[in-house]
Amino acid sequence: MVYLTGEVITFIPNQKLVIGMQDISWKIEVPIDAVTYEYHLSENQNSTMVKFYLGDLSVDPEGQLWFDAYNSSNEIQSIEKLIQLKREVE
């Protein structure tokens, strides 16, 4: 069963991706840009900086749980470690 769907709102190659989210557990239908996952890319000397933004999860009854789980996942640091390992191999 699909419980979370997304629609691309903005896509600018090598710069920005914004996805509007909808979840079947939400009691109301929210505007497409209310709950978003956003990735912004920018050049930073000899590398690319990725900034991640998570939209307003207050419509989700489990929004705080999702937010806390993401923060405790250490995902960004794990990605940074993978990038560093790749650089060392190259």
Biopython code that builds the backbone (N, CA, C, O; Angstrom):
import numpy as np
from Bio.PDB.StructureBuilder import StructureBuilder

atoms = [
    (1, "MET", "N", (0.838, -1.179, 0.000)),
    (1, "MET", "CA", (0.000, 0.000, 0.000)),
    (1, "MET", "C", (0.883, 1.243, 0.000)),
    (1, "MET", "O", (1.808, 1.357, 0.805)),
    (2, "VAL", "N", (0.599, 2.150, -0.886)),
    (2, "VAL", "CA", (1.328, 3.411, -0.944)),
    (2, "VAL", "C", (0.694, 4.351, 0.073)),
    (2, "VAL", "O", (-0.500, 4.640, -0.004)),
    (3, "TYR", "N", (1.486, 4.826, 1.020)),
    (3, "TYR", "CA", (0.946, 5.739, 2.021)),
    (3, "TYR", "C", (1.510, 7.149, 1.890)),
    (3, "TYR", "O", (0.935, 8.097, 2.426)),
    (4, "LEU", "N", (2.615, 7.296, 1.193)),
    (4, "LEU", "CA", (3.227, 8.607, 1.018)),
    (4, "LEU", "C", (3.509, 8.810, -0.464)),
    (4, "LEU", "O", (4.169, 7.989, -1.100)),
    (5, "THR", "N", (3.008, 9.899, -0.998)),
    (5, "THR", "CA", (3.254, 10.214, -2.400)),
    (5, "THR", "C", (3.857, 11.609, -2.496)),
    (5, "THR", "O", (3.755, 12.416, -1.572)),
    (6, "GLY", "N", (4.479, 11.870, -3.620)),
    (6, "GLY", "CA", (5.081, 13.174, -3.821)),
    (6, "GLY", "C", (4.920, 13.636, -5.252)),
    (6, "GLY", "O", (4.750, 12.839, -6.174)),
    (7, "GLU", "N", (4.979, 14.927, -5.407)),
    (7, "GLU", "CA", (4.896, 15.535, -6.730)),
    (7, "GLU", "C", (5.986, 16.591, -6.832)),
    (7, "GLU", "O", (6.143, 17.428, -5.943)),
    (8, "VAL", "N", (6.730, 16.540, -7.915)),
    (8, "VAL", "CA", (7.786, 17.526, -8.110)),
    (8, "VAL", "C", (7.141, 18.885, -8.360)),
    (8, "VAL", "O", (6.339, 19.051, -9.280)),
    (9, "ILE", "N", (7.506, 19.849, -7.523)),
    (9, "ILE", "CA", (7.001, 21.214, -7.651)),
    (9, "ILE", "C", (7.994, 22.065, -8.424)),
    (9, "ILE", "O", (7.623, 22.826, -9.317)),
    (10, "THR", "N", (9.262, 21.923, -8.065)),
    (10, "THR", "CA", (10.322, 22.705, -8.696)),
    (10, "THR", "C", (11.501, 21.793, -8.999)),
    (10, "THR", "O", (11.924, 21.005, -8.153)),
    (11, "PHE", "N", (12.021, 21.909, -10.201)),
    (11, "PHE", "CA", (13.243, 21.193, -10.556)),
    (11, "PHE", "C", (14.103, 22.117, -11.402)),
    (11, "PHE", "O", (13.744, 22.466, -12.527)),
    (12, "ILE", "N", (15.229, 22.504, -10.852)),
    (12, "ILE", "CA", (16.210, 23.303, -11.571)),
    (12, "ILE", "C", (17.493, 22.469, -11.570)),
    (12, "ILE", "O", (18.147, 22.358, -10.532)),
    (13, "PRO", "N", (17.867, 21.880, -12.708)),
    (13, "PRO", "CA", (19.029, 20.988, -12.736)),
    (13, "PRO", "C", (20.249, 21.616, -12.066)),
    (13, "PRO", "O", (20.573, 22.785, -12.278)),
    (14, "ASN", "N", (20.904, 20.804, -11.256)),
    (14, "ASN", "CA", (22.127, 21.178, -10.545)),
    (14, "ASN", "C", (21.928, 22.306, -9.529)),
    (14, "ASN", "O", (22.905, 22.871, -9.038)),
    (15, "GLN", "N", (20.671, 22.638, -9.210)),
    (15, "GLN", "CA", (20.427, 23.711, -8.251)),
    (15, "GLN", "C", (19.389, 23.369, -7.196)),
    (15, "GLN", "O", (19.631, 23.555, -6.004)),
    (16, "LYS", "N", (18.213, 22.863, -7.630)),
    (16, "LYS", "CA", (17.119, 22.773, -6.678)),
    (16, "LYS", "C", (16.103, 21.708, -7.091)),
    (16, "LYS", "O", (15.756, 21.573, -8.265)),
    (17, "LEU", "N", (15.632, 20.949, -6.082)),
    (17, "LEU", "CA", (14.542, 19.998, -6.262)),
    (17, "LEU", "C", (13.595, 20.169, -5.086)),
    (17, "LEU", "O", (14.008, 20.077, -3.930)),
    (18, "VAL", "N", (12.316, 20.420, -5.382)),
    (18, "VAL", "CA", (11.298, 20.558, -4.338)),
    (18, "VAL", "C", (10.185, 19.564, -4.646)),
    (18, "VAL", "O", (9.632, 19.551, -5.745)),
    (19, "ILE", "N", (9.866, 18.728, -3.654)),
    (19, "ILE", "CA", (8.826, 17.718, -3.799)),
    (19, "ILE", "C", (7.735, 18.002, -2.773)),
    (19, "ILE", "O", (8.017, 18.105, -1.579)),
    (20, "GLY", "N", (6.494, 18.130, -3.230)),
    (20, "GLY", "CA", (5.350, 18.295, -2.333)),
    (20, "GLY", "C", (4.844, 16.922, -1.922)),
    (20, "GLY", "O", (4.693, 16.038, -2.764)),
    (21, "MET", "N", (4.582, 16.737, -0.635)),
    (21, "MET", "CA", (4.215, 15.423, -0.110)),
    (21, "MET", "C", (2.741, 15.365, 0.308)),
    (21, "MET", "O", (2.154, 16.364, 0.724)),
    (22, "GLN", "N", (2.159, 14.162, 0.184)),
    (22, "GLN", "CA", (0.813, 13.849, 0.668)),
    (22, "GLN", "C", (0.880, 12.478, 1.327)),
    (22, "GLN", "O", (1.566, 11.581, 0.836)),
    (23, "ASP", "N", (0.171, 12.316, 2.431)),
    (23, "ASP", "CA", (0.149, 11.048, 3.164)),
    (23, "ASP", "C", (-1.301, 10.644, 3.385)),
    (23, "ASP", "O", (-2.129, 11.486, 3.733)),
    (24, "ILE", "N", (-1.621, 9.366, 3.186)),
    (24, "ILE", "CA", (-3.004, 8.917, 3.339)),
    (24, "ILE", "C", (-3.504, 9.040, 4.782)),
    (24, "ILE", "O", (-4.714, 9.038, 5.007)),
    (25, "SER", "N", (-2.609, 9.147, 5.753)),
    (25, "SER", "CA", (-3.039, 9.257, 7.156)),
    (25, "SER", "C", (-3.484, 10.671, 7.525)),
    (25, "SER", "O", (-4.079, 10.869, 8.584)),
    (26, "TRP", "N", (-3.207, 11.651, 6.673)),
    (26, "TRP", "CA", (-3.594, 13.025, 6.979)),
    (26, "TRP", "C", (-5.095, 13.168, 6.810)),
    (26, "TRP", "O", (-5.659, 12.736, 5.805)),
    (27, "LYS", "N", (-5.736, 13.772, 7.790)),
    (27, "LYS", "CA", (-7.196, 13.913, 7.784)),
    (27, "LYS", "C", (-7.682, 14.984, 6.811)),
    (27, "LYS", "O", (-8.857, 15.005, 6.442)),
    (28, "ILE", "N", (-6.787, 15.861, 6.402)),
    (28, "ILE", "CA", (-7.149, 16.918, 5.459)),
    (28, "ILE", "C", (-6.209, 16.857, 4.269)),
    (28, "ILE", "O", (-5.077, 16.387, 4.384)),
    (29, "GLU", "N", (-6.679, 17.330, 3.133)),
    (29, "GLU", "CA", (-5.782, 17.453, 1.983)),
    (29, "GLU", "C", (-5.073, 18.798, 2.100)),
    (29, "GLU", "O", (-5.710, 19.844, 2.225)),
    (30, "VAL", "N", (-3.774, 18.751, 2.057)),
    (30, "VAL", "CA", (-2.989, 19.969, 2.237)),
    (30, "VAL", "C", (-2.564, 20.515, 0.877)),
    (30, "VAL", "O", (-2.442, 19.756, -0.084)),
    (31, "PRO", "N", (-2.339, 21.814, 0.791)),
    (31, "PRO", "CA", (-1.835, 22.380, -0.466)),
    (31, "PRO", "C", (-0.520, 21.717, -0.865)),
    (31, "PRO", "O", (0.249, 21.294, -0.002)),
    (32, "ILE", "N", (-0.264, 21.626, -2.138)),
    (32, "ILE", "CA", (0.897, 20.920, -2.673)),
    (32, "ILE", "C", (2.218, 21.414, -2.089)),
    (32, "ILE", "O", (3.171, 20.644, -1.970)),
    (33, "ASP", "N", (2.280, 22.690, -1.725)),
    (33, "ASP", "CA", (3.540, 23.231, -1.219)),
    (33, "ASP", "C", (3.596, 23.340, 0.305)),
    (33, "ASP", "O", (4.487, 23.998, 0.842)),
    (34, "ALA", "N", (2.651, 22.699, 1.012)),
    (34, "ALA", "CA", (2.615, 22.797, 2.478)),
    (34, "ALA", "C", (3.670, 21.911, 3.139)),
    (34, "ALA", "O", (4.366, 22.354, 4.053)),
    (35, "VAL", "N", (3.788, 20.690, 2.693)),
    (35, "VAL", "CA", (4.763, 19.754, 3.255)),
    (35, "VAL", "C", (5.721, 19.386, 2.128)),
    (35, "VAL", "O", (5.347, 18.693, 1.181)),
    (36, "THR", "N", (6.938, 19.849, 2.239)),
    (36, "THR", "CA", (7.892, 19.645, 1.148)),
    (36, "THR", "C", (9.187, 19.036, 1.636)),
    (36, "THR", "O", (9.589, 19.203, 2.787)),
    (37, "TYR", "N", (9.821, 18.330, 0.732)),
    (37, "TYR", "CA", (11.215, 17.918, 0.869)),
    (37, "TYR", "C", (11.947, 18.763, -0.163)),
    (37, "TYR", "O", (11.594, 18.754, -1.342)),
    (38, "GLU", "N", (12.960, 19.486, 0.276)),
    (38, "GLU", "CA", (13.695, 20.346, -0.648)),
    (38, "GLU", "C", (15.179, 20.045, -0.576)),
    (38, "GLU", "O", (15.743, 19.859, 0.502)),
    (39, "TYR", "N", (15.796, 20.002, -1.743)),
    (39, "TYR", "CA", (17.240, 19.841, -1.856)),
    (39, "TYR", "C", (17.765, 21.020, -2.660)),
    (39, "TYR", "O", (17.342, 21.248, -3.793)),
    (40, "HIS", "N", (18.685, 21.765, -2.068)),
    (40, "HIS", "CA", (19.298, 22.917, -2.736)),
    (40, "HIS", "C", (20.795, 22.634, -2.892)),
    (40, "HIS", "O", (21.460, 22.262, -1.925)),
    (41, "LEU", "N", (21.315, 22.807, -4.086)),
    (41, "LEU", "CA", (22.727, 22.562, -4.368)),
    (41, "LEU", "C", (23.419, 23.881, -4.647)),
    (41, "LEU", "O", (22.863, 24.757, -5.310)),
    (42, "SER", "N", (24.633, 24.019, -4.140)),
    (42, "SER", "CA", (25.427, 25.203, -4.456)),
    (42, "SER", "C", (26.895, 24.820, -4.473)),
    (42, "SER", "O", (27.338, 23.935, -3.741)),
    (43, "GLU", "N", (27.636, 25.509, -5.327)),
    (43, "GLU", "CA", (29.075, 25.275, -5.414)),
    (43, "GLU", "C", (29.746, 25.863, -4.178)),
    (43, "GLU", "O", (29.392, 26.949, -3.718)),
    (44, "ASN", "N", (30.712, 25.132, -3.656)),
    (44, "ASN", "CA", (31.429, 25.557, -2.461)),
    (44, "ASN", "C", (32.898, 25.200, -2.665)),
    (44, "ASN", "O", (33.323, 24.092, -2.338)),
    (45, "GLN", "N", (33.662, 26.129, -3.201)),
    (45, "GLN", "CA", (35.062, 25.912, -3.577)),
    (45, "GLN", "C", (35.133, 24.756, -4.556)),
    (45, "GLN", "O", (34.615, 24.881, -5.666)),
    (46, "ASN", "N", (35.743, 23.643, -4.205)),
    (46, "ASN", "CA", (35.873, 22.507, -5.125)),
    (46, "ASN", "C", (34.866, 21.401, -4.823)),
    (46, "ASN", "O", (35.115, 20.232, -5.116)),
    (47, "SER", "N", (33.741, 21.770, -4.241)),
    (47, "SER", "CA", (32.750, 20.760, -3.878)),
    (47, "SER", "C", (31.343, 21.326, -4.085)),
    (47, "SER", "O", (31.166, 22.486, -4.455)),
    (48, "THR", "N", (30.374, 20.487, -3.838)),
    (48, "THR", "CA", (28.978, 20.899, -3.925)),
    (48, "THR", "C", (28.349, 20.775, -2.555)),
    (48, "THR", "O", (28.449, 19.732, -1.908)),
    (49, "MET", "N", (27.702, 21.842, -2.113)),
    (49, "MET", "CA", (26.998, 21.817, -0.835)),
    (49, "MET", "C", (25.548, 21.444, -1.096)),
    (49, "MET", "O", (24.916, 21.985, -2.004)),
    (50, "VAL", "N", (25.018, 20.515, -0.298)),
    (50, "VAL", "CA", (23.626, 20.116, -0.391)),
    (50, "VAL", "C", (22.934, 20.565, 0.890)),
    (50, "VAL", "O", (23.350, 20.215, 1.994)),
    (51, "LYS", "N", (21.877, 21.342, 0.724)),
    (51, "LYS", "CA", (21.065, 21.748, 1.868)),
    (51, "LYS", "C", (19.719, 21.057, 1.739)),
    (51, "LYS", "O", (19.104, 21.064, 0.673)),
    (52, "PHE", "N", (19.267, 20.459, 2.835)),
    (52, "PHE", "CA", (17.992, 19.764, 2.863)),
    (52, "PHE", "C", (17.037, 20.526, 3.759)),
    (52, "PHE", "O", (17.387, 20.906, 4.876)),
    (53, "TYR", "N", (15.829, 20.746, 3.265)),
    (53, "TYR", "CA", (14.787, 21.419, 4.039)),
    (53, "TYR", "C", (13.564, 20.518, 4.087)),
    (53, "TYR", "O", (13.155, 19.952, 3.073)),
    (54, "LEU", "N", (12.992, 20.393, 5.259)),
    (54, "LEU", "CA", (11.768, 19.611, 5.452)),
    (54, "LEU", "C", (10.658, 20.586, 5.806)),
    (54, "LEU", "O", (10.790, 21.379, 6.739)),
    (55, "GLY", "N", (9.558, 20.524, 5.054)),
    (55, "GLY", "CA", (8.458, 21.465, 5.263)),
    (55, "GLY", "C", (7.686, 21.210, 6.543)),
    (55, "GLY", "O", (8.075, 20.375, 7.359)),
    (56, "ASP", "N", (6.614, 21.918, 6.710)),
    (56, "ASP", "CA", (5.781, 21.906, 7.904)),
    (56, "ASP", "C", (5.050, 20.572, 8.057)),
    (56, "ASP", "O", (4.169, 20.249, 7.260)),
    (57, "LEU", "N", (5.414, 19.807, 9.071)),
    (57, "LEU", "CA", (4.785, 18.511, 9.313)),
    (57, "LEU", "C", (3.642, 18.576, 10.319)),
    (57, "LEU", "O", (3.188, 17.535, 10.793)),
    (58, "SER", "N", (3.172, 19.761, 10.651)),
    (58, "SER", "CA", (2.130, 19.882, 11.674)),
    (58, "SER", "C", (0.807, 19.233, 11.253)),
    (58, "SER", "O", (-0.014, 18.926, 12.118)),
    (59, "VAL", "N", (0.573, 19.014, 9.952)),
    (59, "VAL", "CA", (-0.651, 18.356, 9.497)),
    (59, "VAL", "C", (-0.613, 16.859, 9.742)),
    (59, "VAL", "O", (-1.653, 16.199, 9.725)),
    (60, "ASP", "N", (0.572, 16.319, 9.968)),
    (60, "ASP", "CA", (0.735, 14.883, 10.168)),
    (60, "ASP", "C", (0.613, 14.573, 11.663)),
    (60, "ASP", "O", (1.339, 15.152, 12.471)),
    (61, "PRO", "N", (-0.297, 13.665, 12.040)),
    (61, "PRO", "CA", (-0.426, 13.329, 13.458)),
    (61, "PRO", "C", (0.871, 12.775, 14.059)),
    (61, "PRO", "O", (1.075, 12.832, 15.271)),
    (62, "GLU", "N", (1.732, 12.246, 13.209)),
    (62, "GLU", "CA", (3.013, 11.715, 13.674)),
    (62, "GLU", "C", (4.176, 12.598, 13.220)),
    (62, "GLU", "O", (5.320, 12.147, 13.173)),
    (63, "GLY", "N", (3.881, 13.847, 12.889)),
    (63, "GLY", "CA", (4.894, 14.763, 12.366)),
    (63, "GLY", "C", (6.100, 14.918, 13.271)),
    (63, "GLY", "O", (7.236, 14.892, 12.799)),
    (64, "GLN", "N", (5.869, 15.080, 14.558)),
    (64, "GLN", "CA", (6.989, 15.242, 15.484)),
    (64, "GLN", "C", (7.836, 13.976, 15.538)),
    (64, "GLN", "O", (9.060, 14.053, 15.642)),
    (65, "LEU", "N", (7.194, 12.811, 15.469)),
    (65, "LEU", "CA", (7.944, 11.547, 15.454)),
    (65, "LEU", "C", (8.825, 11.446, 14.216)),
    (65, "LEU", "O", (9.983, 11.038, 14.304)),
    (66, "TRP", "N", (8.265, 11.826, 13.040)),
    (66, "TRP", "CA", (9.053, 11.809, 11.799)),
    (66, "TRP", "C", (10.239, 12.762, 11.901)),
    (66, "TRP", "O", (11.360, 12.421, 11.523)),
    (67, "PHE", "N", (9.977, 13.958, 12.416)),
    (67, "PHE", "CA", (11.025, 14.963, 12.548)),
    (67, "PHE", "C", (12.127, 14.474, 13.481)),
    (67, "PHE", "O", (13.311, 14.583, 13.160)),
    (68, "ASP", "N", (11.740, 13.940, 14.626)),
    (68, "ASP", "CA", (12.720, 13.435, 15.592)),
    (68, "ASP", "C", (13.511, 12.253, 15.023)),
    (68, "ASP", "O", (14.719, 12.148, 15.230)),
    (69, "ALA", "N", (12.813, 11.362, 14.301)),
    (69, "ALA", "CA", (13.489, 10.198, 13.715)),
    (69, "ALA", "C", (14.521, 10.633, 12.690)),
    (69, "ALA", "O", (15.625, 10.092, 12.645)),
    (70, "TYR", "N", (14.159, 11.618, 11.861)),
    (70, "TYR", "CA", (15.112, 12.107, 10.866)),
    (70, "TYR", "C", (16.323, 12.729, 11.547)),
    (70, "TYR", "O", (17.463, 12.456, 11.173)),
    (71, "ASN", "N", (16.072, 13.564, 12.546)),
    (71, "ASN", "CA", (17.186, 14.214, 13.252)),
    (71, "ASN", "C", (18.101, 13.209, 13.939)),
    (71, "ASN", "O", (19.315, 13.410, 13.982)),
    (72, "SER", "N", (17.541, 12.138, 14.471)),
    (72, "SER", "CA", (18.377, 11.158, 15.166)),
    (72, "SER", "C", (19.031, 10.164, 14.213)),
    (72, "SER", "O", (19.906, 9.402, 14.626)),
    (73, "SER", "N", (18.623, 10.158, 12.945)),
    (73, "SER", "CA", (19.165, 9.186, 11.989)),
    (73, "SER", "C", (20.599, 9.476, 11.595)),
    (73, "SER", "O", (21.313, 8.591, 11.125)),
    (74, "ASN", "N", (21.023, 10.724, 11.789)),
    (74, "ASN", "CA", (22.386, 11.103, 11.440)),
    (74, "ASN", "C", (22.639, 10.924, 9.936)),
    (74, "ASN", "O", (23.759, 10.633, 9.516)),
    (75, "GLU", "N", (21.591, 11.100, 9.140)),
    (75, "GLU", "CA", (21.669, 10.854, 7.697)),
    (75, "GLU", "C", (22.688, 11.746, 7.001)),
    (75, "GLU", "O", (23.477, 11.262, 6.190)),
    (76, "ILE", "N", (22.683, 13.023, 7.300)),
    (76, "ILE", "CA", (23.593, 13.953, 6.634)),
    (76, "ILE", "C", (25.046, 13.573, 6.907)),
    (76, "ILE", "O", (25.869, 13.579, 5.991)),
    (77, "GLN", "N", (25.367, 13.242, 8.158)),
    (77, "GLN", "CA", (26.735, 12.863, 8.490)),
    (77, "GLN", "C", (27.121, 11.550, 7.803)),
    (77, "GLN", "O", (28.273, 11.375, 7.406)),
    (78, "SER", "N", (26.169, 10.635, 7.664)),
    (78, "SER", "CA", (26.452, 9.379, 6.963)),
    (78, "SER", "C", (26.770, 9.628, 5.498)),
    (78, "SER", "O", (27.671, 9.003, 4.939)),
    (79, "ILE", "N", (26.035, 10.536, 4.879)),
    (79, "ILE", "CA", (26.299, 10.887, 3.483)),
    (79, "ILE", "C", (27.676, 11.527, 3.362)),
    (79, "ILE", "O", (28.430, 11.219, 2.439)),
    (80, "GLU", "N", (28.000, 12.411, 4.288)),
    (80, "GLU", "CA", (29.321, 13.053, 4.267)),
    (80, "GLU", "C", (30.436, 12.014, 4.379)),
    (80, "GLU", "O", (31.456, 12.135, 3.700)),
    (81, "LYS", "N", (30.260, 11.004, 5.218)),
    (81, "LYS", "CA", (31.263, 9.950, 5.364)),
    (81, "LYS", "C", (31.435, 9.179, 4.057)),
    (81, "LYS", "O", (32.556, 8.855, 3.665)),
    (82, "LEU", "N", (30.312, 8.885, 3.380)),
    (82, "LEU", "CA", (30.397, 8.180, 2.098)),
    (82, "LEU", "C", (31.143, 9.003, 1.058)),
    (82, "LEU", "O", (31.943, 8.468, 0.291)),
    (83, "ILE", "N", (30.880, 10.290, 1.034)),
    (83, "ILE", "CA", (31.570, 11.167, 0.087)),
    (83, "ILE", "C", (33.061, 11.189, 0.376)),
    (83, "ILE", "O", (33.877, 11.124, -0.544)),
    (84, "GLN", "N", (33.417, 11.280, 1.639)),
    (84, "GLN", "CA", (34.833, 11.294, 2.022)),
    (84, "GLN", "C", (35.519, 9.986, 1.630)),
    (84, "GLN", "O", (36.642, 10.002, 1.126)),
    (85, "LEU", "N", (34.853, 8.859, 1.860)),
    (85, "LEU", "CA", (35.421, 7.563, 1.472)),
    (85, "LEU", "C", (35.631, 7.490, -0.035)),
    (85, "LEU", "O", (36.658, 6.994, -0.500)),
    (86, "LYS", "N", (34.661, 7.983, -0.795)),
    (86, "LYS", "CA", (34.791, 7.990, -2.259)),
    (86, "LYS", "C", (35.997, 8.819, -2.684)),
    (86, "LYS", "O", (36.747, 8.413, -3.572)),
    (87, "ARG", "N", (36.188, 9.973, -2.057)),
    (87, "ARG", "CA", (37.318, 10.826, -2.398)),
    (87, "ARG", "C", (38.641, 10.137, -2.084)),
    (87, "ARG", "O", (39.600, 10.260, -2.846)),
    (88, "GLU", "N", (38.697, 9.422, -0.984)),
    (88, "GLU", "CA", (39.932, 8.732, -0.599)),
    (88, "GLU", "C", (40.274, 7.629, -1.587)),
    (88, "GLU", "O", (41.448, 7.386, -1.867)),
    (89, "VAL", "N", (39.255, 6.960, -2.116)),
    (89, "VAL", "CA", (39.463, 5.879, -3.080)),
    (89, "VAL", "C", (39.948, 6.435, -4.409)),
    (89, "VAL", "O", (40.783, 5.824, -5.077)),
    (90, "GLU", "N", (39.426, 7.589, -4.790)),
    (90, "GLU", "CA", (39.817, 8.200, -6.065)),
    (90, "GLU", "C", (41.208, 8.728, -5.934)),
    (90, "GLU", "O", (41.749, 9.287, -6.888)),
]
sb = StructureBuilder()
sb.init_structure("model")
sb.init_model(0)
sb.init_chain("A")
sb.init_seg("    ")
for serial, (resi, resn, name, xyz) in enumerate(atoms, 1):
    if name == "N":
        sb.init_residue(resn, " ", resi, " ")
    sb.init_atom(name, np.array(xyz, "f"), 0.0, 1.0, " ", f" {name:<3s}", serial, name[0])
structure = sb.get_structure()
